[in-house]
Amino acid sequence: MASFLHQGDCTLIPVNLEDPNEITELLRQRKICGWNYERSSIEQWNSEINDGTRSMFWITALIREDVVKAGHIALASTCSPPDPELADPDKSVMTISTFFILPEHRGLGLGRDTMDVVESLATREPYGAPHCRAIVVDTLDRRYWELDEEGWRGWWAKWGQPTPEKGRSNEDWYRRRGYIKFKERPKYTNDLKGNAQGGAEEGGRLLIASYLRKELQ
Ligand SMILES: CC(C)(COP(=O)(O)OP(=O)(O)OC[C@H]1O[C@@H](n2cnc3c(N)ncnc32)[C@H](O)[C@@H]1OP(=O)(O)O)[C@@H](O)C(=O)NCCC(=O)NCCS
């Protein structure tokens, strides 16, 4: 394995979305994550991998003497709908998407090691390009963790989810890595973990995503 795909205890291995076993495992992890767990997403990602606009990896680690697929991550030069501020086909701005570590493997430093690797891949062909100047990521707004209001922190209980601890939002995690918020917009359907199917229609709104950016050069 090329050493630039390795950091600490973590090795990134390109996914093979032609392999039925890998598809099954990815769908399983996506279902636990709560978004983009349909076969149509897999087909879309596979065509983007084949046309060179997406690199997607298993986050693997040796845990208790087993090599496990602890999660997955993608680095892309396109997004839907197209927006060069988020992902530029010329690879000057790359976006991190579908980043997920299985809950049982969190807190081991794998997330941090994965980001170190992916940030270095952004300026490395064929994944990124030497002229890549920024990485963008979007995640659920930190106010769903921090703001004691019905539409924010109250959202979890309303949809039958455990309310998360304050100070543990993914947005704060990215901020600590040097990502700076530059915009927000309604994005995520209200079907986290499949427990609130139809919620977007019932609630009449999408959950707010924060967009964060890290300058590379
Ligand atoms: C955010 C995430 C990637 C972190 O991965 P991880 O492997 O648990 O993180 P690490 O172990 O590398 O954490 C590094 C540091 O951040 C801290 N940390 C971990 N998760 C954190 C969180 N959610 N908020 C704040 N701090 C966190 C760790 O305690 C550790 O701190 P330290 O350096 O002081 O010891 C992981 O929790 C995750 O996948 N979350 C879900 C992401 C998601 O919902 N994606 C949307 C669907 S694709």
The ligand as a Gaussian input file, in Angstrom:
#p B3LYP/6-31G(d) Opt

LIG

0 1
 C      -16.524000      13.102000      13.459000
 C      -15.856000      11.736000      13.306000
 C      -15.366000      11.572000      11.881000
 C      -14.675000      11.675000      14.277000
 O      -13.985000      10.451000      14.071000
 P      -13.194000       9.758000      15.279000
 O      -12.368000       8.668000      14.706000
 O      -14.117000       9.409000      16.377000
 O      -12.290000      10.977000      15.731000
 P      -10.861000      10.909000      16.432000
 O      -10.811000       9.740000      17.355000
 O       -9.800000      11.016000      15.398000
 O      -10.943000      12.249000      17.242000
 C       -9.913000      13.147000      17.333000
 C      -10.254000      14.089000      18.463000
 O      -11.577000      14.633000      18.327000
 C      -12.395000      14.287000      19.462000
 N      -13.714000      13.989000      18.927000
 C      -14.135000      12.869000      18.296000
 N      -15.408000      13.026000      17.860000
 C      -15.784000      14.265000      18.228000
 C      -16.966000      15.017000      18.063000
 N      -18.033000      14.523000      17.449000
 N      -16.997000      16.275000      18.564000
 C      -15.956000      16.775000      19.206000
 N      -14.801000      16.119000      19.380000
 C      -14.712000      14.872000      18.902000
 C      -11.712000      13.084000      20.065000
 O      -12.017000      13.020000      21.452000
 C      -10.258000      13.406000      19.805000
 O       -9.809000      14.397000      20.716000
 P       -8.291000      14.440000      21.210000
 O       -7.463000      14.683000      19.988000
 O       -8.289000      15.573000      22.165000
 O       -8.059000      13.097000      21.824000
 C      -16.793000      10.568000      13.668000
 O      -17.286000      10.805000      14.957000
 C      -17.948000      10.394000      12.716000
 O      -17.844000       9.685000      11.717000
 N      -19.064000      11.010000      13.010000
 C      -20.281000      10.897000      12.163000
 C      -20.086000      11.691000      10.913000
 C      -21.385000      11.857000      10.212000
 O      -22.428000      11.838000      10.811000
 N      -21.304000      12.019000       8.913000
 C      -22.500000      12.251000       8.171000
 C      -22.907000      11.044000       7.436000
 S      -21.820000      10.699000       6.113000

